[in-house]
């Protein structure tokens, strides 16, 4: 087989087709195009070559003004990288970076398929740090969120980052399989100041003989991911956090710690969570309404667990919201509730008066929804 490292601009297009965020960008091939560039300053100006080591060789520069952009474009286009002249220059929005991570999927003949690699420290000096952790998946369909999560927990302390990394890794596997890639690497995978993950670079190596299929596979991946990307965007606008997973139990929870505990409990009960959906940023009728709307329409979600802990949040208000929302709901998917903490005694009474049970423990709530989903599917 013949392998081909594609340029970053092509790689980023493939990432975007799988709903992986990349910086706003524009590919430039002439000085006139550089002068007409529409990307807001400051920007990163990046040589487009099928070779590594650009950053250390001066092929990536920051431009804070139009004149700096033009100068960087001219300088980079006159350079050589491993003997190769740039075909173009990619101009991207300069990112406000909180952290740099490393995430990759690569073929490993020893396991007969793909290996997922992750490090909580990425960037140009990744090779000088500790080896990334390895999750030997094999065939892409063997990827399991809970297995990867267990590997991530000792090295990645931020639970929201963990869930976003899991979701991104799954998409990299889809890209690698659909486009016959030997390597799909994001270094760095940036944690932006707002918490979003953004692919600041893309190194994709694919089978050159399969090039004629690339456009079709990119379109297929894009079609399958458009809805997921739209859902995530709606949640971000409503101050909710959503990460789609591969299970059947839709989880609506409050706070990363509570959400992770509920996900672990679902795993322990022999089922799988369908999402990481944290409504603590907007525990209102609008927030819960959006959460139920998304899960009720998701075909893989067979039942919904609402698990909220009321510290600063009064659970009786949540109970009233849920009673009104569930009374209007038309979906037949089973719903199990567990509201614990501030005024949970009142919440229990409100739910009971409406014919709903407030489970006393997380374990009993999880057991209930798992049993109800299994019964509905049998």
C-alpha positions as a Markdown table, in Angstrom:
| # | Residue | x | y | z |
|---|---|---|---|---|
| 1 | Unk | 0.0 | 0.0 | 0.0 |
| 2 | Unk | 1.1 | 3.6 | -0.7 |
| 3 | Unk | 0.5 | 6.1 | 2.1 |
| 4 | Unk | 0.0 | 9.9 | 1.8 |
| 5 | Unk | 0.2 | 12.6 | 4.4 |
| 6 | Unk | -2.3 | 15.2 | 3.3 |
| 7 | Unk | -2.0 | 18.9 | 3.9 |
| 8 | Unk | -3.5 | 20.4 | 7.1 |
| 9 | Unk | -6.2 | 22.3 | 5.2 |
| 10 | Unk | -7.4 | 19.0 | 3.7 |
| 11 | Unk | -7.2 | 17.3 | 7.1 |
| 12 | Unk | -9.1 | 20.0 | 8.8 |
| 13 | Unk | -11.9 | 19.7 | 6.2 |
| 14 | Unk | -12.1 | 16.0 | 7.0 |
| 15 | Unk | -12.3 | 16.8 | 10.7 |
| 16 | Unk | -15.1 | 19.3 | 10.1 |
| 17 | Unk | -17.0 | 16.7 | 8.1 |
| 18 | Unk | -17.2 | 14.7 | 11.3 |
| 19 | Unk | -18.3 | 17.7 | 13.4 |
| 20 | Unk | -14.9 | 18.3 | 15.1 |
| 21 | Unk | -14.4 | 22.0 | 15.7 |
| 22 | Unk | -11.5 | 23.8 | 13.9 |
| 23 | Unk | -10.5 | 27.4 | 13.9 |
| 24 | Unk | -12.1 | 29.8 | 11.4 |
| 25 | Unk | -9.7 | 29.6 | 8.4 |
| 26 | Unk | -9.0 | 30.6 | 4.8 |
| 27 | Unk | -6.5 | 29.0 | 2.4 |
| 28 | Unk | -4.5 | 31.5 | 0.5 |
| 29 | Unk | -2.5 | 30.9 | -2.7 |
| 30 | Unk | -1.5 | 34.4 | -3.8 |
| 31 | Unk | -0.6 | 37.8 | -2.3 |
| 32 | Unk | -3.8 | 39.3 | -3.6 |
| 33 | Unk | -5.8 | 36.6 | -1.7 |
| 34 | Unk | -3.7 | 37.5 | 1.4 |
| 35 | Unk | -4.6 | 41.1 | 1.1 |
| 36 | Unk | -8.3 | 40.2 | 0.8 |
| 37 | Unk | -8.2 | 37.7 | 3.7 |
| 38 | Unk | -11.5 | 37.9 | 5.8 |
| 39 | Unk | -10.2 | 36.1 | 8.9 |
| 40 | Unk | -10.2 | 38.5 | 11.9 |
| 41 | Unk | -6.8 | 39.4 | 13.3 |
| 42 | Unk | -4.7 | 38.2 | 15.0 |
| 43 | Unk | -4.2 | 35.0 | 12.9 |
| 44 | Unk | -1.9 | 32.1 | 12.6 |
| 45 | Unk | -0.2 | 31.8 | 9.2 |
| 46 | Unk | 0.7 | 28.2 | 8.4 |
| 47 | Unk | 2.6 | 26.6 | 5.5 |
| 48 | Unk | 0.7 | 23.9 | 3.7 |
| 49 | Unk | 3.0 | 21.0 | 3.0 |
| 50 | Unk | 2.8 | 17.3 | 3.3 |
| 51 | Unk | 5.7 | 17.2 | 5.7 |
| 52 | Unk | 6.1 | 17.5 | 9.5 |
| 53 | Unk | 8.2 | 19.9 | 11.6 |
| 54 | Unk | 6.7 | 23.1 | 10.2 |
| 55 | Unk | 6.5 | 24.8 | 13.5 |
| 56 | Unk | 10.1 | 24.4 | 14.5 |
| 57 | Unk | 11.2 | 25.3 | 11.0 |
| 58 | Unk | 9.4 | 28.7 | 10.9 |
| 59 | Unk | 6.4 | 27.5 | 8.9 |
| 60 | Unk | 3.9 | 28.8 | 11.5 |
| 61 | Unk | 3.8 | 32.5 | 12.3 |
| 62 | Unk | 1.5 | 34.9 | 14.1 |
| 63 | Unk | 0.3 | 38.0 | 12.3 |
| 64 | Unk | -1.4 | 40.8 | 14.3 |
| 65 | Unk | -1.9 | 43.2 | 11.4 |
| 66 | Unk | -2.6 | 43.1 | 7.6 |
| 67 | Unk | 1.1 | 44.0 | 6.8 |
| 68 | Unk | 2.3 | 41.2 | 9.1 |
| 69 | Unk | 0.0 | 38.8 | 7.4 |
| 70 | Unk | 1.3 | 39.8 | 3.9 |
| 71 | Unk | 4.9 | 39.5 | 5.1 |
| 72 | Unk | 4.3 | 36.1 | 6.7 |
| 73 | Unk | 2.6 | 34.9 | 3.6 |
| 74 | Unk | 5.6 | 35.9 | 1.3 |
| 75 | Unk | 8.2 | 34.5 | 3.7 |
| 76 | Unk | 6.5 | 31.2 | 4.1 |
| 77 | Unk | 5.8 | 30.7 | 0.4 |
| 78 | Unk | 9.5 | 31.2 | -0.2 |
| 79 | Unk | 10.6 | 28.5 | 2.2 |
| 80 | Unk | 11.2 | 24.8 | 1.8 |
| 81 | Unk | 10.2 | 22.1 | 4.3 |
| 82 | Unk | 12.0 | 18.7 | 3.8 |
| 83 | Unk | 12.6 | 19.9 | 0.3 |
| 84 | Unk | 9.0 | 20.7 | -0.4 |
| 85 | Unk | 7.7 | 24.2 | -1.3 |
| 86 | Unk | 4.3 | 25.1 | 0.2 |
| 87 | Unk | 1.3 | 24.7 | -2.0 |
| 88 | Unk | -0.6 | 27.4 | -0.1 |
| 89 | Unk | -0.8 | 29.1 | 3.2 |
| 90 | Unk | -3.6 | 28.4 | 5.8 |
| 91 | Unk | -4.7 | 31.5 | 7.8 |
| 92 | Unk | -6.6 | 30.7 | 11.0 |
| 93 | Unk | -8.0 | 32.6 | 13.9 |
| 94 | Unk | -5.5 | 32.9 | 16.7 |
| 95 | Unk | -6.8 | 30.7 | 19.5 |
| 96 | Unk | -7.3 | 31.7 | 23.2 |
| 97 | Unk | -5.7 | 28.6 | 24.6 |
| 98 | Unk | -6.3 | 27.2 | 28.1 |
| 99 | Unk | -4.5 | 23.8 | 27.6 |
| 100 | Unk | -3.0 | 21.8 | 24.8 |
| 101 | Unk | -3.9 | 18.1 | 24.5 |
| 102 | Unk | -2.8 | 15.3 | 22.2 |
| 103 | Unk | -5.3 | 12.8 | 20.6 |
| 104 | Unk | -4.7 | 10.4 | 17.8 |
| 105 | Unk | -5.9 | 7.2 | 16.2 |
| 106 | Unk | -3.4 | 5.0 | 14.5 |
| 107 | Unk | -3.3 | 1.6 | 12.9 |
| 108 | Unk | -1.4 | -1.0 | 15.0 |
| 109 | Unk | -0.7 | -4.3 | 13.3 |
| 110 | Unk | -0.1 | -5.9 | 16.7 |
| 111 | Unk | -3.8 | -5.5 | 17.7 |
| 112 | Unk | -5.2 | -5.9 | 14.3 |
| 113 | Unk | -6.7 | -2.5 | 14.0 |
| 114 | Unk | -6.8 | 0.9 | 15.6 |
| 115 | Unk | -5.1 | 2.3 | 18.7 |
| 116 | Unk | -6.4 | 5.5 | 20.4 |
| 117 | Unk | -3.6 | 7.6 | 21.9 |
| 118 | Unk | -4.1 | 10.4 | 24.4 |
| 119 | Unk | -2.0 | 12.8 | 26.5 |
| 120 | Unk | -3.1 | 15.7 | 28.7 |
| 121 | Unk | -0.1 | 17.6 | 27.4 |
| 122 | Unk | 0.3 | 18.2 | 23.7 |
| 123 | Unk | 2.0 | 20.6 | 21.4 |
| 124 | Unk | 5.3 | 20.8 | 19.5 |
| 125 | Unk | 7.3 | 19.1 | 22.3 |
| 126 | Unk | 5.0 | 16.1 | 22.7 |
| 127 | Unk | 7.9 | 13.7 | 22.0 |
| 128 | Unk | 9.8 | 15.0 | 25.0 |
| 129 | Unk | 7.1 | 14.2 | 27.5 |
| 130 | Unk | 5.7 | 10.9 | 28.8 |
| 131 | Unk | 4.3 | 8.4 | 26.3 |
| 132 | Unk | 0.5 | 8.9 | 25.6 |
| 133 | Unk | -1.8 | 6.4 | 27.1 |
| 134 | Unk | -3.0 | 3.8 | 24.7 |
| 135 | Unk | -6.5 | 2.3 | 24.3 |
| 136 | Unk | -6.2 | -0.7 | 21.9 |
| 137 | Unk | -9.5 | -0.7 | 20.1 |
| 138 | Unk | -8.9 | -3.0 | 17.2 |
| 139 | Unk | -11.9 | -2.6 | 14.9 |
| 140 | Unk | -13.5 | 0.8 | 15.2 |
| 141 | Unk | -16.8 | -0.8 | 16.2 |
| 142 | Unk | -15.2 | -2.2 | 19.3 |
| 143 | Unk | -14.8 | 1.3 | 20.8 |
| 144 | Unk | -16.4 | 1.5 | 24.2 |
| 145 | Unk | -16.8 | 4.9 | 26.0 |
| 146 | Unk | -16.7 | 3.4 | 29.5 |
| 147 | Unk | -13.5 | 1.5 | 28.7 |
| 148 | Unk | -11.7 | 4.6 | 27.4 |
| 149 | Unk | -13.1 | 6.7 | 30.3 |
| 150 | Unk | -11.5 | 4.3 | 32.8 |
| 151 | Unk | -8.2 | 4.8 | 31.1 |
| 152 | Unk | -8.5 | 8.5 | 31.0 |
| 153 | Unk | -9.6 | 9.1 | 34.6 |
| 154 | Unk | -6.1 | 8.7 | 36.2 |
| 155 | Unk | -4.5 | 11.1 | 33.7 |
| 156 | Unk | -7.2 | 13.6 | 32.9 |
| 157 | Unk | -8.7 | 15.2 | 36.0 |
| 158 | Unk | -11.3 | 17.4 | 34.3 |
| 159 | Unk | -14.5 | 15.3 | 33.7 |
| 160 | Unk | -15.9 | 17.7 | 31.1 |
| 161 | Unk | -12.6 | 17.4 | 29.1 |
| 162 | Unk | -12.7 | 13.7 | 29.5 |
| 163 | Unk | -16.2 | 13.4 | 28.0 |
| 164 | Unk | -15.3 | 15.7 | 25.1 |
| 165 | Unk | -12.1 | 13.7 | 24.4 |
| 166 | Unk | -14.2 | 10.5 | 24.4 |
| 167 | Unk | -16.6 | 11.9 | 21.9 |
| 168 | Unk | -13.8 | 13.3 | 19.7 |
| 169 | Unk | -11.9 | 10.0 | 19.7 |
| 170 | Unk | -15.0 | 8.2 | 18.5 |
| 171 | Unk | -15.2 | 10.6 | 15.6 |
| 172 | Unk | -11.5 | 10.1 | 14.7 |
| 173 | Unk | -12.2 | 6.4 | 14.5 |
| 174 | Unk | -15.1 | 7.0 | 12.2 |
| 175 | Unk | -12.9 | 9.1 | 10.0 |
| 176 | Unk | -10.0 | 6.6 | 10.0 |
| 177 | Unk | -12.3 | 3.7 | 9.1 |
| 178 | Unk | -14.4 | 5.5 | 6.5 |
| 179 | Unk | -11.4 | 7.2 | 4.8 |
| 180 | Unk | -9.0 | 4.3 | 5.2 |
| 181 | Unk | -6.5 | 6.3 | 7.2 |
| 182 | Unk | -3.4 | 4.9 | 9.0 |
| 183 | Unk | -3.1 | 7.9 | 11.2 |
| 184 | Unk | -5.5 | 10.7 | 12.3 |
| 185 | Unk | -3.7 | 12.9 | 14.8 |
| 186 | Unk | -4.7 | 16.2 | 16.4 |
| 187 | Unk | -1.7 | 17.9 | 18.1 |
| 188 | Unk | -2.5 | 20.1 | 19.7 |
| 189 | Unk | -6.2 | 19.5 | 20.5 |
| 190 | Unk | -6.8 | 22.8 | 22.2 |
| 191 | Unk | -9.0 | 23.4 | 25.3 |
| 192 | Unk | -10.2 | 26.9 | 24.6 |
| 193 | Unk | -11.0 | 29.4 | 27.4 |
| 194 | Unk | -14.7 | 28.6 | 27.3 |
| 195 | Unk | -14.0 | 24.8 | 27.6 |
| 196 | Unk | -14.6 | 23.8 | 23.9 |
| 197 | Unk | -12.2 | 21.4 | 22.2 |
| 198 | Unk | -10.7 | 22.7 | 19.0 |
| 199 | Unk | -8.4 | 20.9 | 16.6 |
| 200 | Unk | -5.5 | 23.4 | 16.2 |
| 201 | Unk | -3.7 | 21.0 | 13.8 |
| 202 | Unk | -4.4 | 17.9 | 11.8 |
| 203 | Unk | -2.0 | 15.2 | 10.7 |
| 204 | Unk | -3.8 | 12.6 | 8.5 |
| 205 | Unk | -2.2 | 9.8 | 6.7 |
| 206 | Unk | -4.3 | 7.8 | 4.3 |
| 207 | Unk | -4.1 | 5.1 | 1.7 |
| 208 | Unk | -3.3 | 6.8 | -1.6 |
| 209 | Unk | -5.1 | 4.1 | -3.6 |
| 210 | Unk | -8.4 | 4.9 | -1.9 |
| 211 | Unk | -8.2 | 8.6 | -2.7 |
| 212 | Unk | -11.1 | 8.4 | -5.2 |
| 213 | Unk | -13.4 | 7.5 | -2.4 |
| 214 | Unk | -12.5 | 10.4 | -0.1 |
| 215 | Unk | -15.1 | 12.9 | -1.3 |
| 216 | Unk | -17.9 | 10.4 | -0.9 |
| 217 | Unk | -16.9 | 9.2 | 2.5 |
| 218 | Unk | -16.5 | 12.8 | 3.8 |
| 219 | Unk | -20.1 | 13.6 | 2.6 |
| 220 | Unk | -21.4 | 10.4 | 4.3 |
| 221 | Unk | -19.8 | 11.3 | 7.6 |
| 222 | Unk | -21.0 | 14.9 | 7.3 |
| 223 | Unk | -24.6 | 13.7 | 6.8 |
| 224 | Unk | -24.5 | 11.5 | 9.8 |
| 225 | Unk | -23.0 | 14.2 | 12.0 |
| 226 | Unk | -25.0 | 17.3 | 11.0 |
| 227 | Unk | -27.7 | 16.7 | 13.5 |
| 228 | Unk | -25.4 | 15.9 | 16.4 |
| 229 | Unk | -23.4 | 19.1 | 15.7 |
| 230 | Unk | -26.7 | 21.1 | 15.6 |
| 231 | Unk | -27.8 | 19.6 | 19.0 |
| 232 | Unk | -24.5 | 20.5 | 20.7 |
| 233 | Unk | -24.7 | 24.0 | 19.3 |
| 234 | Unk | -28.3 | 24.4 | 20.7 |
| 235 | Unk | -27.2 | 23.2 | 24.1 |
| 236 | Unk | -24.2 | 25.6 | 24.2 |
| 237 | Unk | -26.5 | 28.5 | 23.3 |
| 238 | Unk | -28.8 | 27.4 | 26.2 |
| 239 | Unk | -25.9 | 27.0 | 28.7 |
| 240 | Unk | -26.2 | 23.2 | 28.8 |
| 241 | Unk | -23.4 | 20.8 | 28.1 |
| 242 | Unk | -24.1 | 17.8 | 25.8 |
| 243 | Unk | -21.8 | 15.0 | 24.7 |
| 244 | Unk | -23.4 | 12.2 | 22.7 |
| 245 | Unk | -22.3 | 8.7 | 23.6 |
| 246 | Unk | -23.2 | 5.2 | 22.3 |
| 247 | Unk | -25.6 | 3.9 | 24.9 |
| 248 | Unk | -29.4 | 3.6 | 25.4 |
| 249 | Unk | -29.9 | 5.5 | 28.7 |
| 250 | Unk | -30.4 | 9.2 | 28.2 |
| 251 | Unk | -28.9 | 11.0 | 31.3 |
| 252 | Unk | -30.0 | 14.5 | 32.4 |
| 253 | Unk | -28.0 | 15.5 | 35.4 |
| 254 | Unk | -26.6 | 18.5 | 37.2 |
| 255 | Unk | -22.8 | 19.1 | 37.7 |
| 256 | Unk | -19.9 | 17.2 | 36.3 |
| 257 | Unk | -19.4 | 15.1 | 39.4 |
| 258 | Unk | -23.0 | 14.0 | 39.7 |
| 259 | Unk | -23.1 | 13.3 | 36.0 |
| 260 | Unk | -20.0 | 11.1 | 36.2 |
| 261 | Unk | -21.3 | 9.2 | 39.2 |
| 262 | Unk | -24.6 | 8.5 | 37.4 |
| 263 | Unk | -22.7 | 7.4 | 34.3 |
| 264 | Unk | -20.6 | 5.0 | 36.4 |
| 265 | Unk | -23.7 | 3.6 | 38.0 |
| 266 | Unk | -25.3 | 3.0 | 34.6 |
| 267 | Unk | -22.2 | 1.2 | 33.5 |
| 268 | Unk | -22.2 | -0.8 | 36.7 |
| 269 | Unk | -25.9 | -1.9 | 36.1 |
| 270 | Unk | -24.9 | -3.4 | 32.8 |
| 271 | Unk | -26.2 | -0.6 | 30.5 |
| 272 | Unk | -24.6 | 2.3 | 28.8 |
| 273 | Unk | -25.3 | 6.1 | 29.0 |
| 274 | Unk | -26.4 | 7.7 | 25.7 |
| 275 | Unk | -25.1 | 11.1 | 26.6 |
| 276 | Unk | -23.4 | 13.4 | 29.1 |
| 277 | Unk | -26.1 | 16.1 | 29.4 |
| 278 | Unk | -25.4 | 18.6 | 32.3 |
| 279 | Unk | -28.3 | 21.1 | 32.8 |
| 280 | Unk | -26.7 | 22.8 | 35.9 |
| 281 | Unk | -26.1 | 25.9 | 33.9 |
| 282 | Unk | -29.8 | 26.3 | 33.1 |
| 283 | Unk | -32.1 | 24.3 | 35.5 |
| 284 | Unk | -35.2 | 26.1 | 34.2 |
| 285 | Unk | -38.3 | 24.9 | 32.2 |
| 286 | Unk | -36.4 | 26.0 | 29.1 |
| 287 | Unk | -33.3 | 24.1 | 30.0 |
| 288 | Unk | -35.1 | 20.9 | 30.9 |
| 289 | Unk | -37.4 | 21.3 | 28.0 |
| 290 | Unk | -34.5 | 21.3 | 25.6 |
| 291 | Unk | -32.9 | 18.4 | 27.3 |
| 292 | Unk | -36.1 | 16.2 | 27.0 |
| 293 | Unk | -36.7 | 17.4 | 23.4 |
| 294 | Unk | -33.3 | 16.2 | 22.3 |
| 295 | Unk | -33.4 | 12.9 | 24.1 |
| 296 | Unk | -37.0 | 12.1 | 23.1 |
| 297 | Unk | -36.0 | 12.6 | 19.4 |
| 298 | Unk | -32.8 | 10.6 | 19.6 |
| 299 | Unk | -33.5 | 7.1 | 18.2 |
| 300 | Unk | -30.8 | 5.4 | 20.3 |
| 301 | Unk | -32.2 | 6.7 | 23.6 |
| 302 | Unk | -34.7 | 4.1 | 25.0 |
| 303 | Unk | -35.2 | 5.6 | 28.4 |
| 304 | Unk | -34.3 | 8.8 | 30.4 |
| 305 | Unk | -32.8 | 9.2 | 33.9 |
| 306 | Unk | -33.0 | 12.6 | 35.6 |
| 307 | Unk | -30.5 | 12.7 | 38.5 |
| 308 | Unk | -30.1 | 16.0 | 40.2 |
| 309 | Unk | -28.5 | 17.0 | 43.5 |
| 310 | Unk | -29.7 | 20.2 | 45.1 |
| 311 | Unk | -26.9 | 22.0 | 46.9 |
| 312 | Unk | -27.6 | 25.6 | 45.8 |
| 313 | Unk | -30.5 | 24.3 | 43.7 |
| 314 | Unk | -33.9 | 23.8 | 45.3 |
| 315 | Unk | -35.1 | 20.4 | 44.2 |
| 316 | Unk | -38.8 | 21.3 | 44.8 |
| 317 | Unk | -38.6 | 23.8 | 42.0 |
| 318 | Unk | -37.0 | 21.2 | 39.8 |
| 319 | Unk | -39.9 | 18.8 | 40.7 |
| 320 | Unk | -42.5 | 21.4 | 39.8 |
| 321 | Unk | -40.8 | 22.0 | 36.5 |
| 322 | Unk | -40.6 | 18.3 | 35.7 |
| 323 | Unk | -44.2 | 17.6 | 36.6 |
| 324 | Unk | -45.4 | 20.3 | 34.2 |
| 325 | Unk | -43.0 | 19.2 | 31.5 |
| 326 | Unk | -43.8 | 15.5 | 31.8 |
| 327 | Unk | -47.6 | 16.3 | 31.7 |
| 328 | Unk | -47.2 | 17.9 | 28.3 |
| 329 | Unk | -44.7 | 15.3 | 26.9 |
| 330 | Unk | -45.9 | 12.9 | 24.2 |
| 331 | Unk | -43.0 | 10.5 | 24.1 |
| 332 | Unk | -43.6 | 7.0 | 25.4 |
| 333 | Unk | -39.9 | 6.6 | 26.5 |
| 334 | Unk | -39.8 | 5.7 | 30.3 |
| 335 | Unk | -38.5 | 8.4 | 32.7 |
| 336 | Unk | -37.0 | 7.8 | 36.1 |
| 337 | Unk | -36.4 | 10.6 | 38.6 |
| 338 | Unk | -33.9 | 11.1 | 41.4 |
| 339 | Unk | -33.9 | 14.5 | 43.1 |
| 340 | Unk | -31.7 | 14.7 | 46.2 |
| 341 | Unk | -30.6 | 17.5 | 48.5 |
| 342 | Unk | -32.1 | 20.9 | 49.4 |
| 343 | Unk | -35.9 | 20.5 | 49.9 |
| 344 | Unk | -35.9 | 17.0 | 48.5 |
| 345 | Unk | -38.7 | 16.1 | 50.9 |
| 346 | Unk | -40.9 | 18.6 | 49.3 |
| 347 | Unk | -39.7 | 17.4 | 45.9 |
| 348 | Unk | -40.7 | 13.8 | 46.8 |
| 349 | Unk | -44.2 | 15.1 | 47.8 |
| 350 | Unk | -44.7 | 17.1 | 44.7 |
| 351 | Unk | -43.7 | 14.1 | 42.5 |
| 352 | Unk | -45.8 | 11.7 | 44.5 |
| 353 | Unk | -48.9 | 13.9 | 44.1 |
| 354 | Unk | -48.3 | 13.9 | 40.4 |
| 355 | Unk | -48.0 | 10.1 | 40.3 |
| 356 | Unk | -44.2 | 10.1 | 40.0 |
| 357 | Unk | -41.7 | 8.4 | 42.2 |
| 358 | Unk | -38.6 | 10.2 | 43.6 |
| 359 | Unk | -36.0 | 7.5 | 44.1 |
| 360 | Unk | -34.1 | 7.7 | 47.4 |
| 361 | Unk | -30.8 | 6.6 | 46.0 |
| 362 | Unk | -28.9 | 6.8 | 42.7 |
| 363 | Unk | -28.5 | 3.0 | 42.6 |
| 364 | Unk | -32.3 | 2.4 | 42.9 |
| 365 | Unk | -33.0 | 5.0 | 40.2 |
| 366 | Unk | -30.5 | 3.5 | 37.8 |
| 367 | Unk | -31.8 | 0.0 | 38.5 |
| 368 | Unk | -35.3 | 1.2 | 37.8 |
| 369 | Unk | -34.6 | 2.8 | 34.4 |
| 370 | Unk | -32.4 | -0.1 | 33.3 |
| 371 | Unk | -35.1 | -2.6 | 34.1 |
| 372 | Unk | -37.8 | -0.5 | 32.4 |
| 373 | Unk | -35.7 | -0.1 | 29.2 |
| 374 | Unk | -35.0 | -3.8 | 29.1 |
| 375 | Unk | -38.7 | -4.5 | 29.6 |
| 376 | Unk | -39.6 | -2.2 | 26.8 |
| 377 | Unk | -37.1 | -3.8 | 24.4 |
| 378 | Unk | -38.0 | -7.4 | 25.2 |
